[in-house]
Amino acid sequence: MKIKILKNKDLDKLENDVNEFIQDKCVIDIKYESTQYRTCKYIENILIVIILYDSYGNCGYLNTKSLMDFKKV
């Protein structure tokens, strides 16, 4: 088993990154968390996705248009 961590503040880009990554993986579990990044002037929200997967064969979600849809979350 392996772990992949993806993060971004742009939800559309993160959704595309997750869906592209899982296409050839055997996904075991996907978890997500939101956090804030604070600087002197700004506070930005960041979504972090943690994917637990195996990478053998082509048993991923090849026929699925979108496994993760963050607009519904």
Gaussian input, Z-matrix of N, CA and C with variables (Angstrom, degrees):
# hf/3-21g

backbone

0 1
 N
 C     1     B1
 C     2     B2     1     A1
 N     3     B3     2     A2     1     D1
 C     4     B4     3     A3     2     D2
 C     5     B5     4     A4     3     D3
 N     6     B6     5     A5     4     D4
 C     7     B7     6     A6     5     D5
 C     8     B8     7     A7     6     D6
 N     9     B9     8     A8     7     D7
 C    10    B10     9     A9     8     D8
 C    11    B11    10    A10     9     D9
 N    12    B12    11    A11    10    D10
 C    13    B13    12    A12    11    D11
 C    14    B14    13    A13    12    D12
 N    15    B15    14    A14    13    D13
 C    16    B16    15    A15    14    D14
 C    17    B17    16    A16    15    D15
 N    18    B18    17    A17    16    D16
 C    19    B19    18    A18    17    D17
 C    20    B20    19    A19    18    D18
 N    21    B21    20    A20    19    D19
 C    22    B22    21    A21    20    D20
 C    23    B23    22    A22    21    D21
 N    24    B24    23    A23    22    D22
 C    25    B25    24    A24    23    D23
 C    26    B26    25    A25    24    D24
 N    27    B27    26    A26    25    D25
 C    28    B28    27    A27    26    D26
 C    29    B29    28    A28    27    D27
 N    30    B30    29    A29    28    D28
 C    31    B31    30    A30    29    D29
 C    32    B32    31    A31    30    D30
 N    33    B33    32    A32    31    D31
 C    34    B34    33    A33    32    D32
 C    35    B35    34    A34    33    D33
 N    36    B36    35    A35    34    D34
 C    37    B37    36    A36    35    D35
 C    38    B38    37    A37    36    D36
 N    39    B39    38    A38    37    D37
 C    40    B40    39    A39    38    D38
 C    41    B41    40    A40    39    D39
 N    42    B42    41    A41    40    D40
 C    43    B43    42    A42    41    D41
 C    44    B44    43    A43    42    D42
 N    45    B45    44    A44    43    D43
 C    46    B46    45    A45    44    D44
 C    47    B47    46    A46    45    D45
 N    48    B48    47    A47    46    D46
 C    49    B49    48    A48    47    D47
 C    50    B50    49    A49    48    D48
 N    51    B51    50    A50    49    D49
 C    52    B52    51    A51    50    D50
 C    53    B53    52    A52    51    D51
 N    54    B54    53    A53    52    D52
 C    55    B55    54    A54    53    D53
 C    56    B56    55    A55    54    D54
 N    57    B57    56    A56    55    D55
 C    58    B58    57    A57    56    D56
 C    59    B59    58    A58    57    D57
 N    60    B60    59    A59    58    D58
 C    61    B61    60    A60    59    D59
 C    62    B62    61    A61    60    D60
 N    63    B63    62    A62    61    D61
 C    64    B64    63    A63    62    D62
 C    65    B65    64    A64    63    D63
 N    66    B66    65    A65    64    D64
 C    67    B67    66    A66    65    D65
 C    68    B68    67    A67    66    D66
 N    69    B69    68    A68    67    D67
 C    70    B70    69    A69    68    D68
 C    71    B71    70    A70    69    D69
 N    72    B72    71    A71    70    D70
 C    73    B73    72    A72    71    D71
 C    74    B74    73    A73    72    D72
 N    75    B75    74    A74    73    D73
 C    76    B76    75    A75    74    D74
 C    77    B77    76    A76    75    D75
 N    78    B78    77    A77    76    D76
 C    79    B79    78    A78    77    D77
 C    80    B80    79    A79    78    D78
 N    81    B81    80    A80    79    D79
 C    82    B82    81    A81    80    D80
 C    83    B83    82    A82    81    D81
 N    84    B84    83    A83    82    D82
 C    85    B85    84    A84    83    D83
 C    86    B86    85    A85    84    D84
 N    87    B87    86    A86    85    D85
 C    88    B88    87    A87    86    D86
 C    89    B89    88    A88    87    D87
 N    90    B90    89    A89    88    D88
 C    91    B91    90    A90    89    D89
 C    92    B92    91    A91    90    D90
 N    93    B93    92    A92    91    D91
 C    94    B94    93    A93    92    D92
 C    95    B95    94    A94    93    D93
 N    96    B96    95    A95    94    D94
 C    97    B97    96    A96    95    D95
 C    98    B98    97    A97    96    D96
 N    99    B99    98    A98    97    D97
 C   100   B100    99    A99    98    D98
 C   101   B101   100   A100    99    D99
 N   102   B102   101   A101   100   D100
 C   103   B103   102   A102   101   D101
 C   104   B104   103   A103   102   D102
 N   105   B105   104   A104   103   D103
 C   106   B106   105   A105   104   D104
 C   107   B107   106   A106   105   D105
 N   108   B108   107   A107   106   D106
 C   109   B109   108   A108   107   D107
 C   110   B110   109   A109   108   D108
 N   111   B111   110   A110   109   D109
 C   112   B112   111   A111   110   D110
 C   113   B113   112   A112   111   D111
 N   114   B114   113   A113   112   D112
 C   115   B115   114   A114   113   D113
 C   116   B116   115   A115   114   D114
 N   117   B117   116   A116   115   D115
 C   118   B118   117   A117   116   D116
 C   119   B119   118   A118   117   D117
 N   120   B120   119   A119   118   D118
 C   121   B121   120   A120   119   D119
 C   122   B122   121   A121   120   D120
 N   123   B123   122   A122   121   D121
 C   124   B124   123   A123   122   D122
 C   125   B125   124   A124   123   D123
 N   126   B126   125   A125   124   D124
 C   127   B127   126   A126   125   D125
 C   128   B128   127   A127   126   D126
 N   129   B129   128   A128   127   D127
 C   130   B130   129   A129   128   D128
 C   131   B131   130   A130   129   D129
 N   132   B132   131   A131   130   D130
 C   133   B133   132   A132   131   D131
 C   134   B134   133   A133   132   D132
 N   135   B135   134   A134   133   D133
 C   136   B136   135   A135   134   D134
 C   137   B137   136   A136   135   D135
 N   138   B138   137   A137   136   D136
 C   139   B139   138   A138   137   D137
 C   140   B140   139   A139   138   D138
 N   141   B141   140   A140   139   D139
 C   142   B142   141   A141   140   D140
 C   143   B143   142   A142   141   D141
 N   144   B144   143   A143   142   D142
 C   145   B145   144   A144   143   D143
 C   146   B146   145   A145   144   D144
 N   147   B147   146   A146   145   D145
 C   148   B148   147   A147   146   D146
 C   149   B149   148   A148   147   D147
 N   150   B150   149   A149   148   D148
 C   151   B151   150   A150   149   D149
 C   152   B152   151   A151   150   D150
 N   153   B153   152   A152   151   D151
 C   154   B154   153   A153   152   D152
 C   155   B155   154   A154   153   D153
 N   156   B156   155   A155   154   D154
 C   157   B157   156   A156   155   D155
 C   158   B158   157   A157   156   D156
 N   159   B159   158   A158   157   D157
 C   160   B160   159   A159   158   D158
 C   161   B161   160   A160   159   D159
 N   162   B162   161   A161   160   D160
 C   163   B163   162   A162   161   D161
 C   164   B164   163   A163   162   D162
 N   165   B165   164   A164   163   D163
 C   166   B166   165   A165   164   D164
 C   167   B167   166   A166   165   D165
 N   168   B168   167   A167   166   D166
 C   169   B169   168   A168   167   D167
 C   170   B170   169   A169   168   D168
 N   171   B171   170   A170   169   D169
 C   172   B172   171   A171   170   D170
 C   173   B173   172   A172   171   D171
 N   174   B174   173   A173   172   D172
 C   175   B175   174   A174   173   D173
 C   176   B176   175   A175   174   D174
 N   177   B177   176   A176   175   D175
 C   178   B178   177   A177   176   D176
 C   179   B179   178   A178   177   D177
 N   180   B180   179   A179   178   D178
 C   181   B181   180   A180   179   D179
 C   182   B182   181   A181   180   D180
 N   183   B183   182   A182   181   D181
 C   184   B184   183   A183   182   D182
 C   185   B185   184   A184   183   D183
 N   186   B186   185   A185   184   D184
 C   187   B187   186   A186   185   D185
 C   188   B188   187   A187   186   D186
 N   189   B189   188   A188   187   D187
 C   190   B190   189   A189   188   D188
 C   191   B191   190   A190   189   D189
 N   192   B192   191   A191   190   D190
 C   193   B193   192   A192   191   D191
 C   194   B194   193   A193   192   D192
 N   195   B195   194   A194   193   D193
 C   196   B196   195   A195   194   D194
 C   197   B197   196   A196   195   D195
 N   198   B198   197   A197   196   D196
 C   199   B199   198   A198   197   D197
 C   200   B200   199   A199   198   D198
 N   201   B201   200   A200   199   D199
 C   202   B202   201   A201   200   D200
 C   203   B203   202   A202   201   D201
 N   204   B204   203   A203   202   D202
 C   205   B205   204   A204   203   D203
 C   206   B206   205   A205   204   D204
 N   207   B207   206   A206   205   D205
 C   208   B208   207   A207   206   D206
 C   209   B209   208   A208   207   D207
 N   210   B210   209   A209   208   D208
 C   211   B211   210   A210   209   D209
 C   212   B212   211   A211   210   D210
 N   213   B213   212   A212   211   D211
 C   214   B214   213   A213   212   D212
 C   215   B215   214   A214   213   D213
 N   216   B216   215   A215   214   D214
 C   217   B217   216   A216   215   D215
 C   218   B218   217   A217   216   D216

   B1=1.4378
   B2=1.5230
   B3=1.3264
   B4=1.4582
   B5=1.5214
   B6=1.3243
   B7=1.4625
   B8=1.5219
   B9=1.3211
   B10=1.4650
   B11=1.5242
   B12=1.3269
   B13=1.4581
   B14=1.5231
   B15=1.3211
   B16=1.4584
   B17=1.5209
   B18=1.3232
   B19=1.4667
   B20=1.5168
   B21=1.3264
   B22=1.4541
   B23=1.5215
   B24=1.3102
   B25=1.4635
   B26=1.5230
   B27=1.3325
   B28=1.4629
   B29=1.5310
   B30=1.3392
   B31=1.4605
   B32=1.5208
   B33=1.3269
   B34=1.4615
   B35=1.5256
   B36=1.3177
   B37=1.4670
   B38=1.5222
   B39=1.3239
   B40=1.4570
   B41=1.5226
   B42=1.3185
   B43=1.4585
   B44=1.5234
   B45=1.3298
   B46=1.4647
   B47=1.5235
   B48=1.3287
   B49=1.4659
   B50=1.5271
   B51=1.3279
   B52=1.4673
   B53=1.5172
   B54=1.3301
   B55=1.4600
   B56=1.5253
   B57=1.3145
   B58=1.4625
   B59=1.5295
   B60=1.3218
   B61=1.4589
   B62=1.5289
   B63=1.3248
   B64=1.4723
   B65=1.5191
   B66=1.3166
   B67=1.4587
   B68=1.5210
   B69=1.3150
   B70=1.4617
   B71=1.5246
   B72=1.3150
   B73=1.4639
   B74=1.5265
   B75=1.3064
   B76=1.4617
   B77=1.5251
   B78=1.3125
   B79=1.4617
   B80=1.5192
   B81=1.3188
   B82=1.4555
   B83=1.5198
   B84=1.3242
   B85=1.4611
   B86=1.5261
   B87=1.3255
   B88=1.4588
   B89=1.5227
   B90=1.3140
   B91=1.4652
   B92=1.5175
   B93=1.3110
   B94=1.4593
   B95=1.5266
   B96=1.3073
   B97=1.4650
   B98=1.5204
   B99=1.2970
   B100=1.4625
   B101=1.5244
   B102=1.3061
   B103=1.4563
   B104=1.5221
   B105=1.2990
   B106=1.4582
   B107=1.5158
   B108=1.3150
   B109=1.4545
   B110=1.5237
   B111=1.3070
   B112=1.4638
   B113=1.5283
   B114=1.3186
   B115=1.4598
   B116=1.5259
   B117=1.2918
   B118=1.4721
   B119=1.5261
   B120=1.3237
   B121=1.4626
   B122=1.5229
   B123=1.3320
   B124=1.4557
   B125=1.5218
   B126=1.3185
   B127=1.4640
   B128=1.5242
   B129=1.3353
   B130=1.4554
   B131=1.5142
   B132=1.3283
   B133=1.4567
   B134=1.5193
   B135=1.3171
   B136=1.4614
   B137=1.5214
   B138=1.3260
   B139=1.4561
   B140=1.5212
   B141=1.3180
   B142=1.4633
   B143=1.5226
   B144=1.3313
   B145=1.4602
   B146=1.5210
   B147=1.3258
   B148=1.4634
   B149=1.5248
   B150=1.3326
   B151=1.4592
   B152=1.5224
   B153=1.3172
   B154=1.4614
   B155=1.5232
   B156=1.3469
   B157=1.4603
   B158=1.5242
   B159=1.3372
   B160=1.4563
   B161=1.5166
   B162=1.3278
   B163=1.4672
   B164=1.5248
   B165=1.3083
   B166=1.4582
   B167=1.5254
   B168=1.3336
   B169=1.4599
   B170=1.5194
   B171=1.3120
   B172=1.4616
   B173=1.5154
   B174=1.3020
   B175=1.4599
   B176=1.5168
   B177=1.3255
   B178=1.4620
   B179=1.5123
   B180=1.3164
   B181=1.4529
   B182=1.5238
   B183=1.3291
   B184=1.4623
   B185=1.5211
   B186=1.3269
   B187=1.4544
   B188=1.5181
   B189=1.3005
   B190=1.4518
   B191=1.5164
   B192=1.3164
   B193=1.4693
   B194=1.5200
   B195=1.3169
   B196=1.4545
   B197=1.5146
   B198=1.3125
   B199=1.4579
   B200=1.5188
   B201=1.3179
   B202=1.4621
   B203=1.5244
   B204=1.3010
   B205=1.4565
   B206=1.5180
   B207=1.3376
   B208=1.4576
   B209=1.5237
   B210=1.3256
   B211=1.4591
   B212=1.5271
   B213=1.3322
   B214=1.4633
   B215=1.5162
   B216=1.3293
   B217=1.4650
   B218=1.5066
   A1=109.93
   A2=114.46
   A3=121.39
   A4=109.20
   A5=115.30
   A6=121.41
   A7=108.57
   A8=115.70
   A9=122.29
   A10=107.77
   A11=116.92
   A12=121.78
   A13=108.14
   A14=116.35
   A15=122.81
   A16=107.90
   A17=116.63
   A18=119.69
   A19=109.38
   A20=114.72
   A21=120.24
   A22=108.52
   A23=116.83
   A24=120.37
   A25=111.43
   A26=117.41
   A27=122.91
   A28=108.24
   A29=116.95
   A30=120.72
   A31=113.05
   A32=118.13
   A33=120.22
   A34=111.18
   A35=117.26
   A36=120.87
   A37=110.55
   A38=117.21
   A39=120.60
   A40=111.08
   A41=117.28
   A42=121.19
   A43=110.55
   A44=117.53
   A45=121.40
   A46=111.40
   A47=117.57
   A48=121.48
   A49=111.31
   A50=116.50
   A51=120.60
   A52=110.26
   A53=117.48
   A54=120.74
   A55=112.05
   A56=117.58
   A57=120.93
   A58=110.94
   A59=116.91
   A60=121.04
   A61=112.10
   A62=118.16
   A63=120.58
   A64=113.82
   A65=119.17
   A66=120.73
   A67=113.44
   A68=119.45
   A69=121.06
   A70=111.82
   A71=116.99
   A72=121.31
   A73=110.14
   A74=115.86
   A75=121.90
   A76=107.02
   A77=116.13
   A78=121.47
   A79=109.67
   A80=115.69
   A81=122.02
   A82=110.13
   A83=116.85
   A84=120.59
   A85=109.80
   A86=115.82
   A87=122.31
   A88=107.87
   A89=115.67
   A90=122.21
   A91=108.33
   A92=116.64
   A93=119.80
   A94=110.07
   A95=114.52
   A96=123.15
   A97=108.09
   A98=116.38
   A99=119.67
   A100=108.40
   A101=115.05
   A102=120.86
   A103=108.89
   A104=116.52
   A105=121.19
   A106=109.91
   A107=114.83
   A108=122.89
   A109=106.64
   A110=116.41
   A111=120.52
   A112=110.83
   A113=114.87
   A114=121.82
   A115=107.15
   A116=116.71
   A117=120.30
   A118=112.00
   A119=116.52
   A120=120.65
   A121=114.31
   A122=117.82
   A123=119.84
   A124=111.86
   A125=113.75
   A126=121.78
   A127=105.84
   A128=116.72
   A129=120.93
   A130=109.78
   A131=116.00
   A132=121.39
   A133=108.98
   A134=116.58
   A135=122.72
   A136=108.13
   A137=116.58
   A138=121.63
   A139=108.40
   A140=116.24
   A141=122.90
   A142=107.88
   A143=116.67
   A144=122.51
   A145=108.00
   A146=116.29
   A147=122.32
   A148=107.23
   A149=116.18
   A150=121.92
   A151=108.81
   A152=116.80
   A153=123.37
   A154=106.40
   A155=116.91
   A156=119.34
   A157=111.90
   A158=114.96
   A159=124.15
   A160=106.32
   A161=117.38
   A162=119.48
   A163=113.75
   A164=117.87
   A165=119.07
   A166=110.58
   A167=116.43
   A168=121.92
   A169=113.71
   A170=115.39
   A171=122.48
   A172=109.32
   A173=116.35
   A174=119.89
   A175=111.28
   A176=116.97
   A177=120.89
   A178=112.02
   A179=116.14
   A180=123.22
   A181=109.57
   A182=117.27
   A183=121.33
   A184=112.72
   A185=117.87
   A186=120.82
   A187=113.23
   A188=117.53
   A189=120.82
   A190=109.52
   A191=116.74
   A192=120.30
   A193=110.58
   A194=116.69
   A195=119.41
   A196=109.47
   A197=116.92
   A198=120.56
   A199=110.40
   A200=116.96
   A201=121.21
   A202=109.33
   A203=116.74
   A204=122.26
   A205=107.34
   A206=117.18
   A207=121.62
   A208=112.92
   A209=118.13
   A210=119.57
   A211=110.87
   A212=117.02
   A213=121.57
   A214=112.07
   A215=117.15
   A216=121.03
   A217=110.74
   D1=148.44
   D2=179.80
   D3=-132.67
   D4=162.43
   D5=178.39
   D6=-124.76
   D7=136.30
   D8=174.70
   D9=-124.47
   D10=132.07
   D11=178.71
   D12=-115.91
   D13=123.23
   D14=177.26
   D15=-118.69
   D16=142.06
   D17=178.66
   D18=-145.49
   D19=148.26
   D20=178.90
   D21=-171.11
   D22=155.53
   D23=174.40
   D24=-95.18
   D25=-13.20
   D26=176.47
   D27=-94.30
   D28=107.85
   D29=-173.96
   D30=-64.71
   D31=-36.79
   D32=179.04
   D33=-64.25
   D34=-43.32
   D35=178.91
   D36=-66.12
   D37=-40.95
   D38=179.08
   D39=-64.75
   D40=-41.23
   D41=177.08
   D42=-59.67
   D43=-44.68
   D44=177.98
   D45=-64.30
   D46=-41.57
   D47=179.02
   D48=-61.81
   D49=-43.80
   D50=179.93
   D51=-64.26
   D52=-48.41
   D53=-178.22
   D54=-64.07
   D55=-37.14
   D56=177.25
   D57=-67.59
   D58=-40.68
   D59=-177.95
   D60=-66.08
   D61=-40.10
   D62=-172.80
   D63=-83.04
   D64=-3.54
   D65=-175.30
   D66=-57.43
   D67=-38.44
   D68=-177.65
   D69=-114.44
   D70=27.47
   D71=-179.19
   D72=-119.27
   D73=153.63
   D74=170.74
   D75=-93.15
   D76=96.39
   D77=-175.35
   D78=-75.84
   D79=127.27
   D80=177.96
   D81=-95.03
   D82=-44.09
   D83=-178.90
   D84=-159.37
   D85=149.41
   D86=175.64
   D87=-130.64
   D88=127.63
   D89=176.79
   D90=-124.93
   D91=155.77
   D92=177.74
   D93=-143.02
   D94=153.12
   D95=178.18
   D96=-141.97
   D97=148.89
   D98=172.00
   D99=-111.01
   D100=146.83
   D101=-179.89
   D102=-144.51
   D103=171.60
   D104=178.34
   D105=-118.23
   D106=139.80
   D107=175.23
   D108=-108.05
   D109=120.12
   D110=-175.83
   D111=-112.22
   D112=132.98
   D113=171.07
   D114=-122.61
   D115=-174.70
   D116=179.62
   D117=-60.95
   D118=-36.31
   D119=-173.16
   D120=-108.55
   D121=-23.45
   D122=-169.90
   D123=-130.28
   D124=154.26
   D125=167.60
   D126=-126.27
   D127=120.72
   D128=-179.23
   D129=-118.63
   D130=140.01
   D131=175.36
   D132=-88.73
   D133=135.79
   D134=-179.51
   D135=-128.13
   D136=135.07
   D137=175.40
   D138=-102.28
   D139=131.16
   D140=-179.44
   D141=-115.09
   D142=128.61
   D143=179.35
   D144=-114.71
   D145=129.13
   D146=178.96
   D147=-114.55
   D148=122.22
   D149=-176.32
   D150=-115.57
   D151=124.64
   D152=173.64
   D153=-101.14
   D154=123.65
   D155=-172.05
   D156=-150.21
   D157=163.76
   D158=165.35
   D159=-115.00
   D160=148.32
   D161=-172.97
   D162=-116.19
   D163=29.54
   D164=179.60
   D165=-95.75
   D166=145.66
   D167=175.15
   D168=63.26
   D169=-169.45
   D170=176.03
   D171=-113.62
   D172=66.48
   D173=-178.29
   D174=-110.02
   D175=22.03
   D176=-178.17
   D177=-82.55
   D178=-157.88
   D179=-176.22
   D180=-99.67
   D181=59.76
   D182=-174.43
   D183=-66.32
   D184=-32.53
   D185=-175.59
   D186=-97.28
   D187=2.97
   D188=-178.71
   D189=-92.23
   D190=128.84
   D191=-179.58
   D192=-65.40
   D193=-47.30
   D194=-177.38
   D195=-154.66
   D196=111.77
   D197=177.51
   D198=-76.93
   D199=-41.03
   D200=-178.58
   D201=-105.85
   D202=125.15
   D203=175.66
   D204=-127.06
   D205=96.86
   D206=-172.24
   D207=-73.86
   D208=-12.72
   D209=177.36
   D210=-68.77
   D211=-25.93
   D212=179.99
   D213=-86.50
   D214=-15.16
   D215=-175.52
   D216=-78.61

